[in-house]
Amino acid sequence: MTTVLMVLGACLLALSVVVLRPVRASAHCDTMDGPAVQDGMRALETGRPGHALKWVGPEQENELREIFDLARTARAQGEEAREVADRWFLENLVRTHRAGEGAPYTGLKPSGAPLAEKVVAADRCVYTGTLEPLAGLVPEEQVPELEQRLAAVLARKTYDVDDLEAGRAYVEAYVRFFKLAEGEEHEDHHAHTAHRH
């Protein structure tokens, strides 16, 4: 009985760590509601891979393009094949995007997965074109840099979907804005500084 209770306790502890752990900025792209997945679905629906390819670097482009072509072909084989093909393409899109950032891929999180308040606010900033949603959530000294980064995102927001260079410039600006807004860049800087000391 004691062994059973210990195992149950360990399982509950592990579950609480998973459920209660803070959602980091980097997790934003691996949710079904995230921008990479939404662009991946747009690519599948329209047949224009540029929507998705902008999320990966040139070195992963051919691999993802092949998967895209196969997924588009498979989608025509019925509803079940379409679901499998879509999921396969989206998982590969997010996996290669995360690899390009040097981050692990742990699978796609479902629609409605909880996001940190800063993530939601940063998304609103891009949508509204103002830093107002982040007011009170970021250190005051970061506001000028965040304003510059948001301006860079907005300046690159309208581009030809078939112009991968322009699309990737938008994604790069978007990721830079998000990393600072979420505090990831600040944490990375302190980690590197501590490592040097």
Order of alpha helices (4+ residues) and beta strands (2+ residues): alpha-alpha-alpha-alpha-alpha-alpha-alpha-alpha-alpha
